[in-house]
Amino acid sequence: MMRDTGAQLVRVRITHHRFSPIRHQVRFRGYLWLVDVAAIPRARWFAAILPRDHFGGQADSIVESLGEFLRTRGEAVRDGERVLMMTNARVAGHVFNPLTTYFGVASDGRVRWVVLEIHNTYGERHAHLLHPDRHGRAVVAKEFYVSPFFPVSGEYAVIARLERDRVVLSITLRENSIRRFAATLVGDRVPATRARLLTAMATTPLITYQVSTRIRIHGIWLWLRRLPVQIRPAHIPPEGFR
């Protein structure tokens, strides 16, 4: 896989803060893949980025799925623009991606747009298109049931910065200007050499299984602390979600 493209690993430090009504914090170290959607490495057992795992899973390629989603919002990948995708790859047949981030990078290196593709543990998927300011900041309404302990209301304040050697992503859920939850990812970008990949796999083995397990364990812990579960509304996938 490492010989096929200029794929990178992002060595991430992820923190989740739940502020109310119960305070709870989660920290996790691991790795994500950062790849050009036009040159996704071929699938292997230890890393497979497949079209069926993204958007509606019905298109033949992620480029096609993303392009359709952008077109329905009056956006497109312009000439000279690259799209970099930060995601978990399928490992040993399993993947769960709470968040996949697509960066539309202009020829001058500026991030012109960002797509946040969100998956929940009920098998549902959603996405948001953002146009960050020069500081990487944007705000978007929450439209999707993610955590069973939060209703589908409020807004996300997002910071998304793709730097030369680093990625910074912060998403804060606000309801009536009150912070309810914040997720922060800071990651170092490094070439996906064989040595670095082996180190990442040894440090965080079967990472996608760990992601799924940790989410459920923390959910059970919050439920045992009597945090009320919110009703999950019927989800209607956004337009252009193939």
C-alpha positions as CSV (number, residue, x, y, z in Angstrom):
1,M,0.0,0.0,0.0
2,M,2.8,2.4,0.9
3,R,4.4,2.1,-2.6
4,D,1.2,3.0,-4.5
5,T,0.6,6.7,-3.6
6,G,1.8,9.6,-1.5
7,A,-0.6,8.5,1.3
8,Q,0.2,9.8,4.8
9,L,-0.5,8.7,8.3
10,V,-1.9,11.3,10.8
11,R,-0.8,10.4,14.3
12,V,-3.7,11.8,16.3
13,R,-4.5,12.8,19.8
14,I,-8.2,12.9,20.3
15,T,-10.1,14.4,23.3
16,H,-13.8,14.5,23.9
17,H,-15.3,16.7,26.6
18,R,-18.9,16.4,27.7
19,F,-19.8,19.5,29.7
20,S,-23.4,18.9,30.8
21,P,-25.6,17.6,32.4
22,I,-22.8,15.2,33.3
23,R,-19.1,16.0,32.9
24,H,-17.1,13.3,31.2
25,Q,-13.8,13.2,29.3
26,V,-12.3,10.7,26.9
27,R,-8.7,10.7,25.5
28,F,-7.4,8.5,22.8
29,R,-4.2,8.2,20.7
30,G,-4.2,6.5,17.4
31,Y,-3.8,7.1,13.7
32,L,-5.8,8.0,10.6
33,W,-5.1,7.9,6.9
34,L,-4.7,11.1,4.8
35,V,-5.1,10.3,1.1
36,D,-5.9,12.0,-2.1
37,V,-9.3,10.9,-3.2
38,A,-8.1,10.7,-6.8
39,A,-5.4,8.3,-5.8
40,I,-6.7,6.1,-3.0
41,P,-4.2,3.2,-2.3
42,R,-5.3,-0.2,-3.3
43,A,-7.0,-2.2,-0.6
44,R,-5.1,-4.6,1.7
45,W,-6.2,-6.5,4.8
46,F,-4.6,-3.9,7.1
47,A,-5.9,-0.8,5.3
48,A,-8.8,-0.6,2.8
49,I,-10.6,2.6,2.0
50,L,-13.7,1.5,0.0
51,P,-16.5,3.4,-1.7
52,R,-19.2,1.4,0.1
53,D,-18.0,2.8,3.5
54,H,-18.6,6.4,2.6
55,F,-21.6,8.6,1.8
56,G,-24.5,6.4,0.7
57,G,-22.2,3.6,-0.4
58,Q,-23.9,3.3,-3.8
59,A,-21.4,5.0,-6.1
60,D,-18.5,3.2,-7.8
61,S,-15.9,5.6,-6.3
62,I,-15.5,8.1,-3.5
63,V,-14.7,10.8,-6.1
64,E,-18.1,10.2,-7.7
65,S,-20.0,10.2,-4.3
66,L,-18.2,13.4,-3.1
67,G,-18.7,15.1,-6.5
68,E,-22.5,14.4,-6.4
69,F,-22.8,15.7,-2.9
70,L,-20.9,18.9,-3.8
71,R,-22.9,19.5,-7.0
72,T,-26.2,19.5,-5.1
73,R,-24.8,22.4,-3.0
74,G,-23.5,24.4,-5.9
75,E,-19.9,23.4,-5.2
76,A,-17.3,21.5,-7.2
77,V,-13.7,20.4,-7.3
78,R,-12.1,23.1,-9.4
79,D,-9.2,22.7,-11.8
80,G,-5.9,22.5,-10.0
81,E,-7.7,21.6,-6.7
82,R,-6.9,18.5,-4.7
83,V,-9.2,16.7,-2.3
84,L,-7.5,15.2,0.8
85,M,-9.5,12.7,2.8
86,M,-8.7,12.0,6.5
87,T,-10.3,8.7,7.6
88,N,-10.1,5.3,9.3
89,A,-9.3,2.5,6.8
90,R,-11.0,-0.8,7.1
91,V,-8.8,-3.2,9.1
92,A,-9.2,-7.0,9.0
93,G,-12.7,-6.5,7.5
94,H,-14.0,-3.9,9.9
95,V,-14.3,-0.1,9.9
96,F,-16.3,2.5,11.9
97,N,-15.7,6.1,11.0
98,P,-17.4,8.5,13.4
99,L,-16.0,11.3,11.2
100,T,-14.3,11.4,7.8
101,T,-13.0,14.8,6.8
102,Y,-12.5,16.0,3.2
103,F,-10.4,19.1,2.5
104,G,-10.7,20.9,-0.8
105,V,-7.3,22.3,-1.2
106,A,-6.8,25.1,-3.8
107,S,-3.7,25.4,-5.9
108,D,-2.3,28.0,-3.5
109,G,-2.6,25.6,-0.6
110,R,-5.7,27.3,0.9
111,V,-8.4,25.0,2.2
112,R,-11.4,26.4,0.2
113,W,-14.1,24.0,1.6
114,V,-14.4,21.1,4.0
115,V,-16.9,18.2,4.1
116,L,-17.6,16.5,7.4
117,E,-19.0,13.0,6.8
118,I,-20.5,11.7,10.1
119,H,-21.6,8.1,10.9
120,N,-23.5,7.0,14.0
121,T,-23.6,3.6,15.6
122,Y,-27.1,3.0,14.2
123,G,-25.7,2.6,10.7
124,E,-26.8,6.0,9.5
125,R,-24.7,8.6,7.7
126,H,-24.8,12.4,7.1
127,A,-22.6,15.1,5.8
128,H,-22.0,18.9,6.1
129,L,-20.4,21.2,3.6
130,L,-18.4,24.1,5.2
131,H,-16.6,27.1,3.8
132,P,-14.1,28.0,6.6
133,D,-12.7,31.5,7.0
134,R,-9.0,32.2,6.8
135,H,-8.6,30.9,10.4
136,G,-10.4,27.6,9.5
137,R,-13.6,28.5,11.4
138,A,-17.2,27.7,10.4
139,V,-20.6,27.2,12.0
140,V,-23.2,24.7,10.8
141,A,-26.6,23.6,12.3
142,K,-26.7,20.1,13.8
143,E,-28.9,17.9,11.6
144,F,-28.0,14.4,12.6
145,Y,-28.5,12.1,15.6
146,V,-25.0,11.2,16.7
147,S,-24.8,10.6,20.5
148,P,-28.0,9.0,22.0
149,F,-27.7,11.5,24.8
150,F,-28.1,14.7,22.8
151,P,-31.1,15.8,20.7
152,V,-30.9,16.9,17.1
153,S,-30.6,20.6,17.9
154,G,-28.1,23.3,18.3
155,E,-25.1,24.1,16.1
156,Y,-21.5,23.0,15.6
157,A,-18.7,25.5,15.9
158,V,-15.9,24.0,13.8
159,I,-12.2,24.7,13.4
160,A,-10.6,22.8,10.5
161,R,-7.0,23.5,9.7
162,L,-4.8,21.4,7.3
163,E,-1.3,22.6,7.9
164,R,1.9,21.5,6.2
165,D,2.9,19.0,8.9
166,R,-0.2,18.9,11.1
167,V,-4.0,18.7,11.1
168,V,-6.2,20.5,13.7
169,L,-9.9,19.7,13.9
170,S,-12.2,20.9,16.7
171,I,-16.0,20.6,16.8
172,T,-18.0,22.1,19.6
173,L,-21.7,21.5,20.0
174,R,-23.6,24.6,21.3
175,E,-27.2,24.8,22.3
176,N,-28.5,28.3,23.0
177,S,-24.9,29.5,23.1
178,I,-24.1,27.0,25.8
179,R,-21.3,24.5,25.2
180,R,-22.5,20.9,25.6
181,F,-19.8,18.9,24.0
182,A,-16.4,19.4,22.3
183,A,-14.2,17.0,20.3
184,T,-10.7,18.0,19.4
185,L,-8.2,16.2,17.2
186,V,-4.6,17.2,16.7
187,G,-2.4,15.1,14.5
188,D,1.0,15.1,13.0
189,R,1.2,14.3,9.2
190,V,4.0,11.8,8.3
191,P,4.6,9.7,5.1
192,A,3.0,6.3,5.4
193,T,6.2,4.3,5.2
194,R,6.3,0.7,6.1
195,A,8.2,1.3,9.3
196,R,5.7,4.0,10.5
197,L,2.7,1.9,9.6
198,L,4.1,-1.1,11.5
199,T,4.7,1.1,14.5
200,A,1.2,2.5,14.4
201,M,-0.4,-0.9,14.0
202,A,1.7,-2.3,16.9
203,T,0.9,0.7,19.1
204,T,-2.8,0.7,18.3
205,P,-3.6,-2.8,17.1
206,L,-6.9,-3.4,15.2
207,I,-7.7,0.3,15.6
208,T,-11.1,0.3,14.0
209,Y,-12.3,-2.4,16.5
210,Q,-10.9,-0.2,19.3
211,V,-12.9,2.8,18.0
212,S,-16.2,0.8,17.9
213,T,-15.6,-0.8,21.4
214,R,-14.6,2.4,23.1
215,I,-17.7,4.3,21.9
216,R,-20.0,1.6,23.2
217,I,-18.2,1.3,26.5
218,H,-18.4,5.0,27.2
219,G,-22.1,5.0,26.1
220,I,-22.8,2.3,28.6
221,W,-21.0,4.2,31.3
222,L,-23.0,7.3,30.7
223,W,-26.2,5.3,30.7
224,L,-25.3,3.7,34.0
225,R,-24.9,7.2,35.4
226,R,-28.5,7.8,34.4
227,L,-27.9,10.2,31.6
228,P,-31.3,10.3,29.7
229,V,-31.4,8.9,26.2
230,Q,-32.9,11.2,23.6
231,I,-35.5,10.0,21.1
232,R,-33.9,9.2,17.7
233,P,-35.8,10.8,14.9
234,A,-36.1,9.2,11.5
235,H,-33.1,10.1,9.5
236,I,-33.4,11.4,5.9
237,P,-30.1,11.3,4.1
238,P,-29.1,14.7,2.6
239,E,-29.6,15.4,-1.1
240,G,-26.9,14.0,-3.3
241,F,-25.9,11.2,-0.8
242,R,-25.0,8.3,-3.0
